[in-house]
Amino acid sequence: MENLIALLVAAPLLGAAVLLCGGRRLDKAGHWLGTVLAAASFVVGVVLFADMLGKGAEDRALHQHLFSWIPVEGFQADIAFQLDQLSMTFVLLITGVGTLIHIYSIGYMEHDERRRRFFGYLNLFLAAMLILVIADNYLLLYVGWEGVGLASYLLIGFWQHKPSAATAAKKAFLVNRVGDVGLSIAIMLMFTTFGTFAFGPVLEATGDTSEGKLTAIGLMLLLAACGKSAQVPLQSWLGDAMEGPTPVSALIHAATMVTAGVYLIVRSGAIFNGAPDAQLVVAIVGAVTLIFGAIVGCAKDDIKKALAGSTMSQIGYMILAAGLGPIGYAFAIMHLVTHGFFKAGLFLGAGSVMHGMNDEVDMRKYGGLRKYMPVTFITFGLGYLAIIGFPGLSGFFSKDKIIEAAFAKGGTEGWIFGSVALLGAAITAFYMTRVMLMTFFGEKRWQPDAEGHEPHPHESPKSMTVPMIVLAVGSVFAGGFFAIGDRFVNWLEPVTGYDHGHSPLSVATVTGATVVALVIGVAIAWGMYGRKPVPAVAPRGSLLTRAARRDLLQDDFNHVVLVRGGEHLTRSLVYVDHSLVDGVVNGTAASVGGLSGRLRKLQNGYARSYAVSMFGGAAVVIAATLLMRAV
């Protein structure tokens, strides 16, 4: 069965190559080719998954060695794949949700002249992400990591005729380069410390490695994760990435790019277990980001940007769980999978709303759409209930487990992280209820555009609604299926390990507190947006609201600290280069030139001058000899 692993990558990679190089002759059928190859990868994943279930928990890992890229003494770089319980979870999520997004895109991108190229980029994205999660070493993982960055740049800026889209793509690319530097440094440190890049030898040798080295490697891995998963302080690209087509938003936010950082940390769990300081920083970053993203999501009127803030916050939950160590690794991945269902459904639902509203994204120009788009309303509503943690739905089980794990950390850290997670649950309920009320409830608020065309909201075609229905089913049932009998924890435990921890609060108490937080968030949102009409123009709002509309001034901070700071640093370096470095070099050259000019005057070509020089030199030698004898 291990020989099938390469087919997971080969199918979408072939699709990308054919669609991007095949030319316009494929315009009419290219989207079907891309979708079929994505589905083929999913089928291969299901076959491998079924085979894996037939084996014992400790015997499920498969390896496929393709070839050695650089086989030299002391340096072995292999192209090889590893499929275990952790990577298989990602394979099914990436290919399953990715295929649904391909199907949705057939209808959404129907009238786009460059649809063939779009599907080629989607296939490239899937192939790169699959390489990332099934690589058996960090160097090959880095290849997939960079491939994901390239594909995201191409997809975010797909409508490059829009300056905002081109700028957003460049921003995402540059911010992610910062994180990529962290991953490259971590890989270099691994090789100098362990002499290899392979997961097995690296993770097995952590017990014999100093905590200082593991901390340095862990912090560099965290920097990489912050870039791909949009965590503080490298989160600024995520909201702008909404400039890409809506299927891109669903793919990036649900199944691929933003999950890469979570995978990297959980895969490298042994490194963080041996570096408690780095592990604590991971949890702090996750806790800060889950509140940061939630606050941003509360103030956005753009439906996609409100969901982008939600993604940042939910990934923060996953990073927080990963920072708890073996207590939270499995729950981080469990929430990642359930989030893949409901967040993909929410983004596709937002795209369906835009499809019926002439691409309008301002929720203040929606209202009452449940009457016109019943399927979108129901599927979006189920995703909404799942993400806020409504009892019985997927988000309830996965997010509740993370909150329990945070308290189980114990001590002051446990109380702080648990309380932050509870606060995030309340804010999540508020901003998602706000999105739901402004979009589907109340009276209609849309008006004719500048050309006099009034939107005529209508339900989307089946190519768009069927994937939304499938994702809604996952939003409802996936969490309960995973949680019953600790099924998901038992599945991942051979790879991630598991520790129950020692929670000061009972499970019932945490569950009750989570439900209370949910009710408070929903009640506040209902009081603000459900009981009275939503104004067509956003009020000025409080200082915090105005800051949240500007992403809590993250771009202003980056401009002042990084852009202006970089400009001043550059000018200072130029000044030092001109004044000091060039000054020393030019001064030395001038001194040598001046001395040479003076010495050259002695070589005037007159015999009498040379005779005088010889006489003078002889006199000096005689005088020195007599002086030495006298002494």
N, C-alpha and C positions, 0 to 999 in steps of 0.2 A: 504493500500500500504506500510505502514511502516514496515510490516512484511517481505517485500522483501529485505530490506536494508542489512540484514545479509547475504543474498545469494551473494551479491557483493563480499564479502570476502570469503565466504564458498567455492565457485567454484574453484578459483585458489589455495586456501589452501588445498582443497581435492586433487587437482592435484599434488601439491608439496608432500603431504604425500604419495600418491600412487606411484608416480614416484621414490621417494627417498627410499622408503621402500619395493617396490614391487619386486626388484631383476631383474635379467637378462631376466626373462620371458617376460618382457615388452619392451625389446630393440627394437623389430620390430615395435611396434605400440605406444610406449611411446610419441613420438613427436606429433602424432595426438591427443592423449588424452590431452596433455598439451595445444595444440592449441584450441581444442574444448572447454575446460573449460575456457580458457581466453576469447574466443568468447562468451560463455554463460554469463560470467560476464558483457560483453559489452551489450548483449541483455537485461539483467536485468536493466542495467543503462539506456538504451534507453526507456524501459517501464516506469521506474520511472520518467524520464525526460518528457515524453509525459504527464503523470499524473500531473506533476508539472506545465506544461504550461497551463493546464486547470483550474488553480486556480488563485486567485488574488495575486498580488505581495507580500502582507504582510502575506499571508496564505500558502506559499509554503514550509515552513520548516517542515520536518518530524523528529520524534524521535522514536527510538526503544531501550527500556531498556531490556537487556538480563538477567543480574543478578548482584547482589552486591558482589563484590569480598571480601571487608573487611567492613562489616557493624557494627561499634562499636560507642559508644557515642563519639561525637566530631570528628570522622574520618569516612568518607563515600567514598569508592572507588568503583565506578560503572563501569561495562562493558556495555556501552550504545553508540548508534550511533546517529549522527545528520546529516541530509541531507538538505542543503539549497542551494541557488543559487551558492555560492562559492564552496562548496564541490562537487556539481553536475558537475560544470565545470571541476574540476579535475578528477572526476570519468570517465567522457566521454573521456577526453584526455588520461588518464592512460590506460583504457581498450581498447579504440579504437586504439591508436597508438601501445599499447602493443600487441594487437592481430595481427596487421600488421607485427610487428617485429617477432612474433612467426611464422607466415607464411613464412616470408623471411628466418628465421633460418632453416626451413625444408630443403631448398636447400643449404644454406650456410654451414650447419653443417652435410651434408649428409654423408660424409665419416669419421666423427669423431666417434670413438668407444664408447665414453661416451656421445653420444647425448641424451640418456634418462635422464641422470643426469643433463645435461645442461638445458633441458626443465623443470625439476623439480625445478632448481634454478630460472629460469625465472618466473615460477608460484609463487614461494615463494616471489620473488621481488614484483610482482603485489599485492599479498595479503598483504604484509607489508605496501606498499605504500597506499593501499586502507584503511587500518586501520588508518593510519596517517591522512588521509584527511577527513574521516567520523566520527572519534572519537568525542564525545561531551564533552570531558574534557581533560585537559593537561596531566593527568597521563596515560590515554589510548593512547593519541597521542605519548607519550614517548615510549610506547611499539612498536608502528609502526615505530617510529624513529630509535630505536635500531634494529628492524627487517630489515629495509632498509640497515643499516650499515653492518649487518651480510651477507645479500644477496649480497651486492656489493663486500664484501671481497671474497665470494665464486666465484662470476662471474669474477671479475678482475683477480683473480689467478686461473681461470679454467684450463689453460694450465700450471699447476704448475711444469711440467718438465722443463720449462724455468725459470732459476733463476731470470730473469728480471721480469717475471710475478709474481712470488712468492714475490719478493721484493716490487713490485708496490702494490700488495694487502695488504701487511703488512703496507706499508706507508699510504695508504688510510684509513686503519683501525685505525692507531695510531693518524693521524691528526684529524680524525673525533671524536676520543675520547675526544680531547681537547674541541671541540665544544659541545659535549654531556655533559661535566661537566657544561658548561654554562646553558644548558637547565635544568639540574637537580637542579642547584642552583636557577634558576628562579622559578621552580615549588615549591621548598621549601619556597621561599619568598612569593609566592602567597598564600600558605596555611597559613603561619603565619600572613599574612596581611588580607586575605579575609576569611579564614577558610574553603575554598573549592577549588576544582580543576576545576569545571565545567565552561565552557565558559560563559554561560549566567550570572550567579551571579558574576563572576570575572569581566567581561567587563562592567556590569552595575554598579559595585561599584567603578569604577575608578574615578568618579567625586567627591567622598568623601574621596579620598586617597591623601596623601601628594605627592607633585611632586618628592621629593627625593626618596621615595620608588618606585614610578613608573619608575623613571630614572634607578634605580638599576635593576629592573626587565627587563626593556627594553634593557639595555646594555647586560644582560646575554642572553636574547633571540637573540640579534644580534650576539653574539659570537656563539651561536648554529647555526644560519643561515649561518654564514661565513664558518663553517665547512662543512655542507651538500652542500651548494651552491658554494663552492670553491671561496670565496671572500677574498680579502686581509684582514688579513695576513695568512689565513688558506687555501691558494689556491694551495699549492705545489703538492698536490696529483693528480690533475686533468689530467695533461699531461701524467703522468706515467700510469694512468688508461687505456690508449690506448693499454696496453699489453693484455687486454682481447679480446675475439673474437669481431668482428665488430658489430654484433647485440647488444652486451652488451654496446658498446660505444653509439649506437643509443638510447638504452633504458635509460641509465644513463643520457645522455646529453639532451634528448628531452622531455621525458615524466615523469620521476620519480625523481631520487635522487636530482639532482641539483635544481629542482623546489621546493623542500621541504622547503628550507629557505625562499623563496618568500611567500609561503603559510603561514608559521608561522608568518611572520611579518604582512601580510595583515589581517590574522585572528585575530591578537592581536592589530589591529589598534587603539582601544580605549585606550590601554595602552600607545602607542606612542603618541597619540593625547594629552594625559595628561602629557607627558614628552618631551617638545620641544627640550631639549638638546640631549636626546637619539635619537629623530627623525632626528635631524641634523647630528648626527654621522652616522646614517644609510645612508643618502644621500651622505655623504662624502665617505664612504666606497664604495658605488656603483659607484660614479664618478671616484674614483681612480682605481677601478678594471676594469671598462670598457676601460680605456686607457691602463692599464697594460696588459690585455688580448689581446687587439688589436695589441699592439707593439710586443708581443710574437708571435702572429699569422703571422706577416709580415716576420719573419725570418726562419720559419720552412720549411724544405724540405720534411719531413714526412707528407703525406696528412692527416692522422688522427690527428697528433699533431697540424697541422695548424687549423683544425676544432675544436680541443680542446681549443686552444687559443680564437677562435671565440666564443665558448660557454661561456667561462669565461667572455668575454666582453659583450655578449648579456644578460647574467644573471646580470651583472653590471648595464645595462640599467634598468632591472626590479627592482633591489634593489634601484637604484636612484629614480625611480618613486614611490616605496613604501615609501621612505624617504621624499617624498613631502607631505605626508598625504592624506587627502580626495581628493586633486587635482589629485593625481596620482595613487591611489590604483587600480581603475578599469583598467587603461591603463597598469599598471604592469602586471595584469592578462591577459589582451588582448594580449600583446606582448608575454607573456608566452605561450599562446595557439597557436598563429601563428608561434612562434619559434618552437613549438613542431612539426608542420608540416614540415617546411623547413629544420630544423636541422636534424630531423630523416631522411628525404629524402636525405640530403647531406651525412650523415654517411652511409646510405644504398648504396648510389651511390659510395662512396669510397670503400665500401666492394665489390661492383660489379666490380669496376676497379681492385682491388686486386685479385678477383676471376679469372679474365681474364689475369692477369699478374703474375701468380705464386706467389701470396702473396707479391709482391714487393710493398713497401710503399714510396719509394723515388721518388718524382715527377720529379726529374732530369733524371730519367730513363723511363719516359713516353713519351708524345708527339704524337700529331696526332691521339689520340684514338677515336675521333669523327667518323672516317671512319669505325672503327671496332666495335664500341659499340654505335649504334645510339640511342637506347632507353635510355641507361644510360646517354648519352650526353644530350639528351633533358630534361630528368627528373632532372638531376643534374643542368643543365643550368637554369631551372625554379626556383629551390631552390636557386641558386646563385642570380638570379635577385630579388627574394623575400627578401633575407637577406640584400642585399645592399640598399634596399628601392626603387627599380625601380617603377616609378609612375604606379599605378593601381594594383600592386601586394600586397600580404598580409603585407610584412614587411614595405612597404611604409605607410600604414595606421596606424599600431601599433607603429612603431618607431617614426613616425612624431608626433603622439599624445604625446609621452613621451617628445619629444623636446619642443613641445608647452607647456606642463604642467610645464617643468623646467623653462621656461621663465615666466610663469604665477605665479610662486612662488613669484615673485616681489622682489624689492630691489637688493642689491648686490649679495645675494645668488642666485637669479633667473638668473642674468646675468652670473654668474660663472658657475652654473650647466648647463644652456642652451648652453653656449659656449663649455663646455666640451663635451656635447652630440653631438653638431655639428661636433666637431673635431673627435669624435669617429666614426661618420657616414662616414667621409672622409677616415679615416684609414680602416674602414670595407670595403669600396668599393675597396681600394687598395689591401688588402691582399686576398680578395675573387677573384678579377680579376686575381691576380697572380696565385692562385690555378687553376682557369679555364684555363688560357693560358698555364701553364706548363703541364697540364694534357691532354687537348683535342686539342690543336692547335700546330702549328709548325711541324717540321719533327720528325720522330720517333727517339728516343735516346736509346732504350733498346739494350742491348748486351747479348751474351751468358753468362751463369753463369760459375762458376769454372769447372763444369762438362761438359760444352759444350752444355747445353740445352738452347735454345733461346725461350723466351716467345712467345706465339701465341695468342694475344688478341682476345677475342670473346665475344659475348653477353651472358649474364647470362640467366639461365632458367626462365620460367614464374613464378615459385614460388618466385623468387627474384624480377623480373621486375614488376609484378602486384602491390605489395605493394608500390614500388617506384612510379608507375603511380598514385595511389590513393593519396599518399602524395604530389605529384606534383600538383594535382588538388586543394588540400587544400592550398598549397603554393600560388596558383594563386588567388583563390576566397575567402578564409576565411576572410581575412582582410576587404575587401570591404563589405562583408555580415555583419560583426560585426559593421562597422563604419556607414553604412547608417542609418540615423535616430537615431543615438546614441543608436543603438539596444543593444550593449554589456554593455554600461554604465547603461542604464535603467534596464537591467537584474540584474546587481550586486548592484545597488544603495541601495536596502533595507538592504543589509548586510554590504557593505563597506562605504556607504555614498558617496557623491560627492560634490565638490566645484569647480566652474569654475575658481576661481582665478582672477587675474587682470594682464593680460599680457601687457607689454609695446609695444609689436609687434603684428601686425595683423596676422591672420592665413595665409594669402597669402604670407606675408613676410617670415614667418618661413618656409613655404613649399618651397618657392623659394630658400632660403638659404640652405635647406636640399638637394635640387636637384643640386645646384651648388657644394656643398661639394661632392656629389656622382660623378659628372662629373669630378671634379678635381682628386679624388682618382682613377677613372677608367683611366683617361688620363695618370697619372704618371705611373700606372702599365703597360699600353700599351706601353709607351715609353721605359720602362725597360725590358719587357718580351715579347712584341708582335712584335716589329719592328726589333728585332735582335735575332739570335739564342740563346737559353738558354744553357750555358755551362754545360757539364756533371759533372763537379766538381765545387762546390760552391766556389766563390772567397772569399778572406779573409774578406772583408767587413770592414765597419767602426767599431769604438768602440761600438756604440749602437747596431749594427747588431750582433757583436760577443756576446755582453751581452744578447741580445734577444734570440740567439740560445741556451743560457744556462738559459733560463727562467728568464732573468734579475737578475741572480745570487740569485734567491730565495733559492735554496738548499744550496748555499755557506753561505748565511746569516743565515739560520736555523742551519747549522753545527757550525758556529762560535758562534752565540748567544745562541742557545738552547742546541746543543749537547756538545760543549766544555764548555759552561757556566754551563750546568748541571753536567758535569764531575768535574769541579772545585768546584761547590757547594757541590757535593757529597763528594769529598775529604776533603773539609773544615769541613763538618758536621762529617765525620769520625774522623778527627783530634780532633774536639771539644769533640766528644763522648769519645774518648780514653783518651785525656789529661785532660779534665775538669770533665765530668760526671763520667767516670770510675775512674779518679784520686780522686775525692771527696769520692766516694763509697769505693774504695780500701784503701784510706788513713784513713777513719773512721774505717774501719775494722782492719787495722793495729794498729791504736791507741788503740782501745778496746782490741785487742789481746795482745799488749805490756803491757797495764795497768793490764790486767788479769794475765799475767805472773808474774808481780811484786807482785801483791796482793797474788798470790798463794804461794809465798815463805814464807809468814807469817804463812801459815798452814803447819807446818813442822812435827806435831805429837809429839813434846816434851812437857811434862807437865810443865817443868821449864819455857819454852818460853811463854806458855799460862799464867802462874802465873805472870811473869814479865809484860805481856800485861795488865792483870787485875789490877796489882798494879799501873802501869803507868796510866791506864784509871781512876782509883779511885783518884789518885793524881791530875789529870787534873780537875776532877769534883770538888774536894775540893777546889783547888786553884781558880777556877772560881767562886765558891760560896762565898768565902771570899772576892774576888775582888769586886763582886757585892754589898756585904754588906758595904764594905768600901766606895764605891761610893755613 
